[in-house]
Amino acid sequence: MMNPMIPSSDRRLTWVRGFSAVAAAVILAGCSVTPKALTPDEVRDRVKQDSVEMYRAQEPITGPVSMEEAVARALKYNLDYRLKRMESALALGLTDYASKDMLPQLVASAGYQSRNNFSGGTSIGLLDGVESTNPTSSDERSRTLRGIEFSWNALDFGVSYYRARQQGDQFLIAEERRRKVVQNLLQDVRAAYWRALGAQRLTAQADEVLQKASLALTRSREAESQKIISPGVALAYQRALLDATTLLNQRRQDLEFAKRELAALMNVPPGVEFQVAEAQEVPLPMAPRELGKLEDMALLQRPELREEDFRKRISADEARKQILSVLPGITLSYGQQYDSNRFLFNNSWSEGGLSLAWNLMRLVSIPAMKDMQAYQAKTDEARRMALSMAILTQTRVGVERYRMALEDFKLADQAAQVDQRLAAFTKASVSAKLDSELEAIRTQARAVLGAYQRANAYANAHIAFGRLYNSLGFDPIADDFGGNDLQQLTQRVAQHLQATQKDAFAMSSNLFGQAPVVSVQLAGIQDPVQRVRMTALVKDVLSRHQIEADDQRGVPLQLSFDSDRRPGVERASWTVKLMDDSAQVRQQARFDTTIPADARASVYESSLVAALNANLGSIKSWLQID
């Protein structure tokens, strides 16, 4: 019940103050924010959702994974590549959004205005100074407003135009980064696949040898304790077995880790086991010859340098934007307005305008702006030069690494063959003696280790090949496989890899290569049996020097025999000729020798081999082989 002693005006003021205090408290409470930590359930839900999304819509592995399928799975399911594709899509969307900023503004407005009393007032005459005492108003207490206005600012249009161009270049930069991820994926999958395949091939043999070695170590210790063999001999064999098994374990672990790397590249869910499909070892291309052309290709095609080209354009557009900001801004506007105020003489009208604004103080910044642009251009150029030098160095190093990897594989292959033959010989000659049995196990372990080293050397050669391919900036596959399923993409990758192997790096300039092919022709040998044997001998010598012999598609290489018989001696000569398709001699060389009279066929064969070895350098130069 209100107190009648309090005036009504005071009560009204008290109520207003109380209401204001409550309203202020509510507003302050609504604007305050209290930090809220994540609950364990929210974290678990996030982990569960991420685990599902990481492997969503992936085709299951139903059989051994081939090299082609591994690459296809990496391209479709690898999370790093997915991220780069999303970044490219985002950059493209931002480019489209930025291009819309160039459109003029077209603003539609509508509103309602109301007040609790009339606006208005008195007035005074400017000439006679007479004041009107009757208040008047030209506005209704409530009215509606509508309008639509078109405006265009030349300065904003220019800035938006260059901003859209810059965003377009940002999209192209994102595409180059995506290309780089694809190139790295192919390189990493190639390396992991061949190493995993080598481990898979030799796992059974390694387990068998390790089991035999463990048994042999036990027997050796027993023989040592029973003094069947001397301690020195026993310890020497034990040490040899331990060295062999240690190296074998290390090499096997190195290669088996590659299978886990391959699973990560393909985004295989945890716990899913798979086998690597068997693949035939294909001959690797020869090391490249023309390093200068390789460097030109790298400078033309590397994504990093293309990204720098786009950055240069972005810097140039940024300079143009800064120049525009110094110019005056011109704004054109036109609109239609409506006001429901009944006191207006015209409730609807059109209005337009032209305005010019120029911040003259910006002119002071022109010299500093020019200096900054010059420094930016020099910085971009220096960064591009440094990157170019790094790419050239990488290309040169890649060539040498590939060349050395080929040599390492040849040595590892020869060593593995010797180890296998030695193991077979030792196994066949094992007697009942303990030391012979231990020696057989040791040589068998060495043979398996040699096989591991050969597999690792072959994988390293593929890795070096992939790095060299990657250093030149070649695209592994065209970027139009978004709609391909896994099977279609696998087929496309297989076609690409076959084309790469058939024509190394698909270069018409033949910088890399295929081993040269010749067609061996013998002349001057009458005995058909001896001619066949000599032809086979020539092909064998050439193959050891990476020169393939094929009678159907090879370049004719003719070896002509001529002799002059004299008493007790025969003066002989071999003429080596490289022919063209029209049977014309392109290059030739001669080898002279002396043969005893009535010599055996093997002597003539030896003279042929000597002629080949003497002119092998010339033959390689004719065929353009390093």
C-alpha positions as CSV (number, residue, x, y, z in Angstrom):
1,M,0.0,0.0,0.0
2,M,1.4,3.4,-1.1
3,N,2.3,5.9,1.6
4,P,0.0,8.9,1.0
5,M,2.6,11.2,2.5
6,I,5.0,10.7,-0.3
7,P,4.3,13.0,-3.3
8,S,3.3,11.3,-6.5
9,S,6.3,12.8,-8.4
10,D,8.8,11.4,-5.9
11,R,7.1,8.0,-6.1
12,R,7.4,8.1,-9.9
13,L,11.1,9.0,-9.6
14,T,11.8,6.2,-7.2
15,W,10.1,3.7,-9.5
16,V,12.1,4.9,-12.5
17,R,15.3,4.6,-10.6
18,G,14.5,1.1,-9.4
19,F,13.6,0.0,-12.9
20,S,16.8,1.5,-14.3
21,A,18.9,-0.4,-11.7
22,V,17.2,-3.7,-12.5
23,A,17.6,-3.1,-16.2
24,A,21.3,-2.2,-15.8
25,A,21.9,-5.4,-13.7
26,V,20.2,-7.6,-16.3
27,I,22.3,-6.0,-19.2
28,L,25.5,-6.4,-17.3
29,A,24.7,-10.0,-16.4
30,G,24.0,-10.7,-20.1
31,C,27.3,-9.2,-21.2
32,S,29.5,-11.1,-18.8
33,V,31.3,-14.3,-20.0
34,T,32.6,-17.0,-17.8
35,P,35.3,-19.3,-19.1
36,K,33.9,-22.9,-19.5
37,A,36.3,-25.8,-19.8
38,L,35.6,-28.8,-22.0
39,T,34.1,-31.7,-20.3
40,P,35.6,-35.3,-20.6
41,D,32.4,-36.3,-22.5
42,E,32.9,-33.5,-25.1
43,V,36.5,-34.5,-25.6
44,R,35.6,-38.2,-26.0
45,D,32.8,-37.2,-28.5
46,R,35.3,-35.2,-30.5
47,V,37.8,-38.1,-30.6
48,K,35.0,-40.5,-31.6
49,Q,33.7,-38.2,-34.4
50,D,37.3,-37.5,-35.7
51,S,38.0,-41.3,-35.8
52,V,34.9,-41.9,-37.9
53,E,35.5,-39.0,-40.2
54,M,39.2,-39.8,-40.9
55,Y,38.2,-43.1,-42.5
56,R,34.7,-42.3,-43.9
57,A,33.8,-43.5,-47.4
58,Q,37.0,-45.5,-47.9
59,E,36.9,-48.7,-49.9
60,P,38.2,-51.6,-47.9
61,I,41.3,-53.5,-48.8
62,T,40.3,-56.8,-50.3
63,G,43.6,-58.2,-51.5
64,P,47.3,-57.5,-52.0
65,V,47.9,-53.8,-52.6
66,S,49.8,-53.0,-55.8
67,M,52.0,-50.0,-56.4
68,E,49.3,-48.5,-58.6
69,E,46.6,-49.0,-56.0
70,A,48.8,-47.7,-53.2
71,V,49.2,-44.4,-55.2
72,A,45.5,-44.2,-55.9
73,R,44.6,-44.7,-52.3
74,A,47.0,-42.1,-51.2
75,L,45.5,-39.6,-53.7
76,K,42.0,-40.3,-52.6
77,Y,42.3,-40.8,-48.9
78,N,45.5,-39.1,-47.7
79,L,44.5,-36.4,-45.2
80,D,47.3,-34.0,-46.1
81,Y,46.1,-34.1,-49.7
82,R,42.5,-33.7,-48.6
83,L,43.5,-30.6,-46.7
84,K,45.3,-29.1,-49.7
85,R,42.3,-29.7,-51.9
86,M,40.1,-28.0,-49.3
87,E,42.5,-25.0,-49.2
88,S,42.3,-24.7,-53.0
89,A,38.5,-24.8,-52.9
90,L,38.5,-22.2,-50.1
91,A,40.8,-20.0,-52.1
92,L,38.6,-20.4,-55.2
93,G,35.6,-19.4,-53.2
94,L,37.3,-16.4,-51.8
95,T,38.3,-15.4,-55.3
96,D,34.7,-15.5,-56.4
97,Y,33.6,-13.6,-53.3
98,A,36.3,-10.9,-53.9
99,S,35.2,-10.4,-57.5
100,K,31.7,-9.4,-56.2
101,D,33.2,-6.5,-54.4
102,M,33.7,-4.7,-57.7
103,L,29.9,-4.4,-58.2
104,P,28.3,-1.1,-57.3
105,Q,26.2,-0.8,-54.1
106,L,22.5,-1.1,-54.4
107,V,21.0,-0.5,-51.0
108,A,17.3,-1.0,-50.3
109,S,15.9,0.4,-47.0
110,A,12.7,0.4,-45.1
111,G,11.8,1.7,-41.7
112,Y,9.2,2.9,-39.3
113,Q,9.5,5.9,-37.0
114,S,7.3,6.9,-34.1
115,R,7.5,9.3,-31.1
116,N,5.3,10.0,-28.1
117,N,4.7,13.7,-29.2
118,F,4.9,16.0,-32.1
119,S,8.2,17.5,-33.2
120,G,8.1,21.1,-34.1
121,G,8.7,24.6,-32.8
122,T,8.4,28.3,-33.3
123,S,10.3,30.4,-35.7
124,I,11.6,34.0,-36.1
125,G,11.5,36.1,-39.2
126,L,15.0,36.7,-40.6
127,L,14.1,40.1,-42.1
128,D,11.6,41.6,-39.6
129,G,12.7,39.6,-36.5
130,V,9.1,38.8,-35.6
131,E,8.8,35.6,-33.6
132,S,5.9,33.3,-34.2
133,T,4.3,32.2,-31.0
134,N,2.2,29.4,-32.5
135,P,4.2,26.2,-32.6
136,T,3.9,24.2,-35.8
137,S,5.1,20.8,-37.0
138,S,5.7,19.3,-40.4
139,D,6.2,15.7,-39.2
140,E,3.7,13.1,-38.2
141,R,4.2,11.3,-34.9
142,S,4.3,8.0,-36.8
143,R,5.4,7.4,-40.4
144,T,7.0,4.8,-42.6
145,L,10.1,5.2,-44.8
146,R,11.2,3.3,-48.0
147,G,14.0,3.8,-50.4
148,I,16.4,2.3,-52.8
149,E,19.8,3.9,-53.6
150,F,22.5,3.1,-56.2
151,S,26.0,4.3,-55.5
152,W,29.4,3.7,-57.1
153,N,32.8,4.8,-56.0
154,A,35.6,4.7,-58.6
155,L,38.3,4.3,-56.0
156,D,36.6,1.4,-54.2
157,F,36.1,-0.3,-57.6
158,G,39.8,0.0,-58.5
159,V,40.9,-1.4,-55.1
160,S,38.3,-4.2,-55.3
161,Y,39.6,-5.1,-58.8
162,Y,43.2,-5.5,-57.7
163,R,42.1,-7.3,-54.5
164,A,40.2,-9.8,-56.7
165,R,43.2,-10.3,-58.8
166,Q,45.3,-10.9,-55.8
167,Q,42.9,-13.4,-54.4
168,G,42.9,-15.2,-57.8
169,D,46.7,-15.5,-57.6
170,Q,46.3,-16.8,-54.0
171,F,44.1,-19.6,-55.5
172,L,46.8,-20.4,-58.0
173,I,49.4,-20.5,-55.2
174,A,47.1,-23.0,-53.4
175,E,47.0,-25.1,-56.5
176,E,50.8,-25.2,-56.8
177,R,51.0,-26.3,-53.2
178,R,48.5,-29.0,-53.9
179,R,50.6,-30.1,-56.9
180,K,53.6,-30.3,-54.5
181,V,51.7,-32.5,-52.1
182,V,50.8,-34.9,-55.0
183,Q,54.4,-35.0,-56.1
184,N,55.6,-35.8,-52.6
185,L,52.9,-38.4,-52.2
186,L,54.0,-40.3,-55.3
187,Q,57.6,-40.2,-54.2
188,D,56.8,-41.4,-50.6
189,V,54.5,-44.2,-51.8
190,R,57.1,-45.4,-54.3
191,A,59.8,-45.5,-51.6
192,A,57.6,-47.2,-49.0
193,Y,56.2,-49.7,-51.5
194,W,59.5,-51.1,-52.8
195,R,61.0,-51.3,-49.3
196,A,57.9,-53.1,-47.9
197,L,57.9,-55.5,-50.8
198,G,61.5,-56.4,-50.2
199,A,60.8,-57.1,-46.5
200,Q,57.8,-59.2,-47.4
201,R,59.7,-61.3,-49.9
202,L,62.4,-62.2,-47.4
203,T,60.5,-62.5,-44.1
204,A,60.1,-66.2,-44.3
205,Q,63.8,-66.8,-45.2
206,A,64.9,-64.4,-42.5
207,D,62.8,-66.2,-39.9
208,E,64.2,-69.6,-40.9
209,V,67.8,-68.4,-40.8
210,L,67.3,-66.7,-37.4
211,Q,65.8,-69.8,-36.0
212,K,68.7,-71.9,-37.3
213,A,71.2,-69.4,-36.0
214,S,69.6,-69.5,-32.5
215,L,69.8,-73.2,-32.5
216,A,73.4,-73.1,-33.8
217,L,74.4,-70.7,-31.1
218,T,72.9,-73.1,-28.4
219,R,74.8,-76.0,-29.9
220,S,78.0,-74.1,-30.2
221,R,77.8,-73.1,-26.5
222,E,77.2,-76.7,-25.6
223,A,80.1,-77.9,-27.7
224,E,82.3,-75.3,-26.1
225,S,81.2,-76.3,-22.6
226,Q,81.8,-80.0,-23.4
227,K,85.2,-79.1,-25.0
228,I,84.2,-80.7,-28.3
229,I,85.7,-77.7,-30.1
230,S,88.3,-75.2,-28.8
231,P,86.9,-72.1,-27.1
232,G,88.6,-69.9,-29.7
233,V,86.8,-71.6,-32.6
234,A,83.5,-71.7,-30.8
235,L,83.7,-68.0,-29.8
236,A,84.7,-67.0,-33.3
237,Y,81.7,-68.8,-34.8
238,Q,79.3,-67.4,-32.1
239,R,80.6,-63.9,-32.9
240,A,80.1,-64.4,-36.6
241,L,76.6,-65.7,-36.1
242,L,75.7,-62.9,-33.8
243,D,77.1,-60.3,-36.2
244,A,75.1,-61.8,-39.1
245,T,71.8,-62.1,-37.1
246,T,72.2,-58.5,-35.8
247,L,72.7,-57.1,-39.2
248,L,69.8,-59.2,-40.5
249,N,67.5,-58.0,-37.7
250,Q,68.4,-54.4,-38.3
251,R,67.9,-54.6,-42.1
252,R,64.6,-56.4,-41.7
253,Q,63.3,-53.9,-39.2
254,D,64.3,-51.0,-41.5
255,L,62.4,-52.5,-44.4
256,E,59.4,-53.6,-42.3
257,F,58.9,-50.1,-41.0
258,A,58.2,-49.1,-44.6
259,K,54.9,-51.1,-44.5
260,R,53.7,-48.9,-41.6
261,E,54.7,-45.8,-43.6
262,L,52.8,-47.1,-46.6
263,A,49.7,-47.7,-44.4
264,A,49.9,-44.1,-43.1
265,L,50.2,-42.7,-46.6
266,M,47.1,-44.7,-47.8
267,N,45.3,-43.6,-44.6
268,V,44.6,-47.3,-43.6
269,P,42.6,-47.6,-40.4
270,P,44.6,-48.9,-37.4
271,G,44.5,-52.7,-37.0
272,V,43.9,-53.4,-40.7
273,E,46.4,-55.8,-42.0
274,F,47.3,-56.0,-45.7
275,Q,49.8,-57.6,-48.0
276,V,51.9,-55.9,-50.7
277,A,51.3,-57.2,-54.1
278,E,54.2,-58.9,-55.9
279,A,55.7,-56.8,-58.7
280,Q,58.3,-57.7,-61.3
281,E,61.5,-55.8,-61.0
282,V,61.6,-53.5,-64.0
283,P,65.0,-52.2,-65.3
284,L,65.5,-48.6,-64.1
285,P,66.2,-45.9,-66.7
286,M,69.8,-44.8,-67.2
287,A,71.1,-41.7,-65.4
288,P,70.3,-38.5,-67.3
289,R,72.9,-37.0,-69.5
290,E,72.1,-33.4,-70.4
291,L,72.1,-31.6,-67.1
292,G,71.6,-28.2,-68.6
293,K,68.2,-29.1,-70.1
294,L,67.2,-30.8,-66.8
295,E,67.9,-27.6,-64.9
296,D,65.8,-25.6,-67.4
297,M,62.9,-28.0,-66.9
298,A,63.2,-27.7,-63.2
299,L,63.1,-23.9,-63.3
300,L,60.1,-24.0,-65.6
301,Q,58.0,-26.6,-63.8
302,R,58.8,-26.5,-60.1
303,P,55.7,-25.5,-58.0
304,E,57.8,-23.4,-55.7
305,L,59.0,-21.1,-58.5
306,R,55.6,-20.8,-60.0
307,E,54.4,-19.8,-56.5
308,E,57.0,-17.1,-56.5
309,D,55.8,-15.9,-59.9
310,F,52.3,-15.5,-58.5
311,R,53.7,-13.7,-55.4
312,K,55.4,-11.3,-57.7
313,R,52.1,-10.5,-59.4
314,I,50.5,-10.1,-55.9
315,S,53.2,-7.6,-55.0
316,A,52.7,-5.7,-58.2
317,D,48.9,-5.5,-57.6
318,E,49.5,-4.3,-54.0
319,A,51.7,-1.5,-55.4
320,R,48.8,-0.5,-57.7
321,K,46.4,-0.5,-54.9
322,Q,48.6,1.8,-52.9
323,I,48.9,4.2,-55.9
324,L,45.1,4.2,-56.2
325,S,44.7,5.2,-52.5
326,V,46.5,8.5,-53.3
327,L,44.1,9.5,-56.0
328,P,40.8,11.3,-55.3
329,G,37.7,9.3,-54.8
330,I,34.7,10.0,-57.0
331,T,31.3,8.7,-55.9
332,L,28.1,8.6,-58.0
333,S,24.8,8.1,-56.3
334,Y,21.1,7.9,-57.4
335,G,18.1,6.7,-55.4
336,Q,14.3,6.6,-55.0
337,Q,12.8,7.6,-51.7
338,Y,9.4,7.5,-50.1
339,D,8.0,9.0,-46.9
340,S,4.5,8.5,-45.7
341,N,4.4,11.8,-43.8
342,R,1.1,13.5,-44.9
343,F,2.5,17.0,-44.2
344,L,5.0,16.6,-47.1
345,F,4.1,18.2,-50.4
346,N,5.8,15.3,-52.3
347,N,5.8,11.9,-50.5
348,S,8.1,10.3,-53.1
349,W,11.1,11.7,-54.9
350,S,14.3,10.9,-56.8
351,E,17.7,12.2,-55.7
352,G,21.2,11.9,-57.2
353,G,24.6,13.2,-56.5
354,L,28.3,13.4,-57.4
355,S,31.0,13.9,-54.8
356,L,34.8,14.2,-54.9
357,A,37.0,13.5,-51.9
358,W,40.8,13.7,-51.8
359,N,43.0,13.2,-48.9
360,L,45.8,15.6,-49.8
361,M,48.0,14.5,-46.9
362,R,48.4,11.1,-48.7
363,L,50.6,12.9,-51.3
364,V,53.3,13.2,-48.7
365,S,53.6,9.4,-48.5
366,I,54.3,9.0,-52.3
367,P,58.2,8.9,-52.0
368,A,58.1,6.5,-49.1
369,M,55.6,4.3,-51.0
370,K,57.9,4.2,-54.1
371,D,60.9,3.2,-51.9
372,M,58.9,0.5,-50.2
373,Q,57.7,-0.9,-53.5
374,A,61.3,-1.0,-54.9
375,Y,62.5,-2.8,-51.8
376,Q,59.6,-5.3,-52.1
377,A,60.5,-6.0,-55.7
378,K,64.2,-6.5,-54.8
379,T,63.2,-8.8,-51.9
380,D,61.0,-10.9,-54.2
381,E,63.7,-11.2,-56.8
382,A,66.4,-12.1,-54.2
383,R,64.1,-14.8,-52.7
384,R,63.4,-16.2,-56.2
385,M,67.1,-16.2,-57.1
386,A,67.9,-18.1,-53.8
387,L,65.1,-20.6,-54.5
388,S,66.3,-21.1,-58.1
389,M,69.8,-21.8,-56.9
390,A,68.4,-24.3,-54.3
391,I,66.4,-26.0,-57.1
392,L,69.4,-26.2,-59.4
393,T,71.5,-27.7,-56.6
394,Q,68.7,-30.2,-55.8
395,T,68.6,-31.2,-59.5
396,R,72.3,-31.8,-59.7
397,V,72.4,-33.7,-56.4
398,G,69.4,-35.7,-57.6
399,V,71.2,-36.8,-60.7
400,E,74.3,-37.8,-58.8
401,R,72.3,-39.6,-56.2
402,Y,70.4,-41.6,-58.9
403,R,73.6,-42.4,-60.6
404,M,75.2,-43.7,-57.4
405,A,72.0,-45.5,-56.5
406,L,72.2,-47.4,-59.8
407,E,75.8,-48.3,-59.1
408,D,75.0,-49.4,-55.5
409,F,72.3,-51.7,-56.8
410,K,74.6,-53.3,-59.4
411,L,77.1,-54.0,-56.6
412,A,74.4,-55.2,-54.2
413,D,73.0,-57.5,-57.0
414,Q,76.4,-59.0,-57.7
415,A,77.2,-59.4,-54.0
416,A,73.8,-61.1,-53.4
417,Q,74.5,-63.5,-56.3
418,V,77.9,-64.4,-54.8
419,D,76.4,-64.9,-51.3
420,Q,73.7,-67.2,-52.7
421,R,76.3,-69.3,-54.6
422,L,78.5,-69.4,-51.6
423,A,75.6,-70.5,-49.3
424,A,74.6,-73.2,-51.8
425,F,78.2,-74.4,-52.1
426,T,78.6,-74.5,-48.3
427,K,75.3,-76.2,-47.8
428,A,76.2,-78.9,-50.4
429,S,79.6,-79.5,-48.8
430,V,78.4,-79.7,-45.2
431,S,79.9,-82.7,-43.4
432,A,79.0,-84.2,-40.0
433,K,81.4,-81.8,-38.3
434,L,79.9,-79.1,-36.2
435,D,82.1,-76.3,-37.6
436,S,80.9,-77.1,-41.2
437,E,77.3,-76.9,-40.1
438,L,77.9,-73.6,-38.3
439,E,79.7,-72.2,-41.4
440,A,76.7,-73.2,-43.5
441,I,74.3,-71.4,-41.3
442,R,76.5,-68.3,-41.2
443,T,76.8,-68.2,-45.0
444,Q,73.0,-68.7,-45.3
445,A,72.5,-65.8,-42.9
446,R,74.9,-63.8,-45.0
447,A,73.0,-64.7,-48.1
448,V,69.7,-63.6,-46.7
449,L,71.4,-60.4,-45.5
450,G,72.7,-59.9,-49.0
451,A,69.3,-60.4,-50.4
452,Y,68.0,-57.7,-48.0
453,Q,70.7,-55.4,-49.0
454,R,69.9,-56.0,-52.6
455,A,66.2,-55.3,-52.0
456,N,67.1,-52.1,-50.1
457,A,69.5,-51.0,-52.9
458,Y,66.7,-51.6,-55.5
459,A,64.3,-49.6,-53.3
460,N,66.9,-46.8,-52.9
461,A,67.3,-46.7,-56.6
462,H,63.5,-46.2,-57.0
463,I,63.6,-43.6,-54.3
464,A,66.4,-41.7,-56.1
465,F,64.5,-42.0,-59.3
466,G,61.4,-40.6,-57.6
467,R,63.4,-37.7,-56.1
468,L,64.8,-36.8,-59.4
469,Y,61.4,-37.0,-61.0
470,N,60.1,-34.8,-58.2
471,S,62.9,-32.3,-58.4
472,L,61.9,-31.5,-62.0
473,G,58.4,-30.6,-61.0
474,F,56.5,-33.1,-63.2
475,D,52.9,-33.8,-62.3
476,P,52.3,-37.5,-61.5
477,I,48.8,-37.4,-62.9
478,A,46.4,-34.9,-64.3
479,D,44.3,-33.1,-61.8
480,D,40.9,-34.4,-63.1
481,F,40.5,-37.5,-61.0
482,G,38.0,-36.1,-58.5
483,G,35.1,-38.1,-60.1
484,N,37.1,-41.3,-60.5
485,D,36.5,-44.2,-58.2
486,L,39.4,-46.2,-56.7
487,Q,39.5,-48.7,-59.6
488,Q,39.5,-46.0,-62.3
489,L,42.1,-44.0,-60.5
490,T,44.3,-47.1,-60.1
491,Q,44.1,-47.8,-63.9
492,R,45.1,-44.2,-64.6
493,V,48.1,-44.4,-62.2
494,A,49.1,-47.7,-63.8
495,Q,49.1,-46.1,-67.3
496,H,51.2,-43.2,-66.0
497,L,53.8,-45.4,-64.3
498,Q,54.0,-47.5,-67.5
499,A,54.5,-44.4,-69.6
500,T,57.2,-43.2,-67.2
501,Q,59.0,-46.4,-67.4
502,K,58.7,-46.8,-71.1
503,D,59.8,-43.3,-72.0
504,A,61.6,-42.1,-68.9
505,F,60.1,-38.8,-67.8
506,A,58.2,-38.6,-71.2
507,M,60.7,-36.2,-72.7
508,S,61.1,-36.0,-76.4
509,S,64.6,-34.7,-76.0
510,N,65.7,-38.1,-74.7
511,L,67.4,-36.6,-71.7
512,F,66.9,-39.8,-69.8
513,G,66.9,-43.0,-70.7
514,Q,66.1,-46.0,-72.2
515,A,69.1,-48.2,-72.9
516,P,70.0,-47.8,-76.5
517,V,69.0,-50.7,-78.8
518,V,71.1,-52.1,-81.6
519,S,70.7,-54.9,-84.1
520,V,73.9,-57.0,-84.2
521,Q,75.0,-58.0,-87.7
522,L,78.1,-60.1,-88.4
523,A,79.9,-60.2,-91.8
524,G,82.9,-62.2,-93.1
525,I,82.3,-65.3,-91.0
526,Q,81.4,-68.2,-93.2
527,D,80.6,-70.9,-90.7
528,P,76.9,-70.5,-89.7
529,V,77.4,-72.1,-86.3
530,Q,80.4,-69.9,-85.4
531,R,78.4,-66.9,-86.7
532,V,75.6,-67.7,-84.3
533,R,78.0,-68.1,-81.4
534,M,79.8,-64.9,-82.2
535,T,76.5,-63.0,-82.4
536,A,75.5,-64.3,-79.0
537,L,78.9,-63.3,-77.6
538,V,78.5,-59.7,-79.0
539,K,75.1,-59.4,-77.4
540,D,76.4,-60.6,-74.1
541,V,79.2,-58.1,-74.1
542,L,76.9,-55.2,-75.0
543,S,74.3,-56.1,-72.4
544,R,77.0,-55.9,-69.7
545,H,77.4,-52.3,-70.7
546,Q,73.7,-51.5,-70.8
547,I,73.3,-51.7,-74.5
548,E,70.3,-53.8,-75.5
549,A,70.3,-55.9,-78.6
550,D,67.1,-56.4,-80.6
551,D,67.0,-57.5,-84.2
552,Q,63.6,-56.0,-84.9
553,R,63.9,-52.4,-83.5
554,G,67.6,-51.8,-83.0
555,V,70.0,-49.6,-84.8
556,P,72.1,-51.7,-87.1
557,L,75.6,-52.4,-85.6
558,Q,77.7,-54.4,-88.1
559,L,81.0,-56.1,-87.3
560,S,82.9,-57.2,-90.4
561,F,85.8,-59.6,-90.3
562,D,88.6,-59.5,-92.9
563,S,91.9,-61.4,-92.9
564,D,95.1,-61.7,-94.9
565,R,96.7,-65.2,-94.7
566,R,100.5,-65.4,-94.7
567,P,102.9,-68.2,-93.9
568,G,102.4,-69.1,-90.2
569,V,100.3,-66.1,-89.4
570,E,97.0,-64.4,-90.3
571,R,96.6,-60.7,-90.3
572,A,93.0,-60.0,-89.2
573,S,90.9,-56.9,-88.7
574,W,87.4,-56.2,-87.4
575,T,85.5,-53.2,-88.7
576,V,82.7,-51.9,-86.4
577,K,80.1,-49.9,-88.3
578,L,77.0,-48.1,-87.1
579,M,74.4,-48.0,-89.9
580,D,71.3,-46.0,-90.5
581,D,67.9,-47.2,-91.8
582,S,69.0,-46.9,-95.4
583,A,72.1,-49.1,-94.8
584,Q,74.4,-46.1,-95.0
585,V,77.4,-46.0,-92.6
586,R,77.1,-43.4,-89.9
587,Q,80.2,-44.2,-87.9
588,Q,82.9,-46.8,-88.1
589,A,86.1,-47.9,-86.4
590,R,88.8,-50.5,-87.2
591,F,90.6,-53.0,-85.0
592,D,93.7,-54.9,-86.3
593,T,95.3,-58.0,-84.8
594,T,97.4,-61.0,-85.6
595,I,96.1,-64.6,-85.4
596,P,98.2,-67.8,-85.7
597,A,97.6,-69.8,-88.8
598,D,94.9,-72.5,-88.5
599,A,93.8,-71.1,-85.1
600,R,90.8,-72.6,-83.3
601,A,87.4,-70.9,-83.2
602,S,87.9,-69.6,-79.7
603,V,90.8,-67.5,-81.0
604,Y,88.6,-65.7,-83.5
605,E,86.0,-65.2,-80.7
606,S,88.7,-63.7,-78.5
607,S,89.7,-61.3,-81.3
608,L,86.0,-60.3,-81.6
609,V,85.8,-59.5,-77.9
610,A,89.1,-57.6,-78.1
611,A,87.7,-55.5,-81.0
612,L,84.5,-54.8,-79.0
613,N,86.4,-53.7,-75.9
614,A,88.8,-51.6,-77.9
615,N,85.9,-49.7,-79.6
616,L,83.4,-49.7,-76.8
617,G,84.0,-46.1,-76.0
618,S,83.4,-45.1,-79.6
619,I,80.2,-47.2,-79.7
620,K,78.9,-45.5,-76.6
621,S,79.6,-42.1,-78.0
622,W,77.9,-43.0,-81.3
623,L,74.8,-44.1,-79.3
624,Q,75.2,-41.0,-77.0
625,I,75.8,-43.0,-73.8
626,D,77.7,-41.4,-70.8
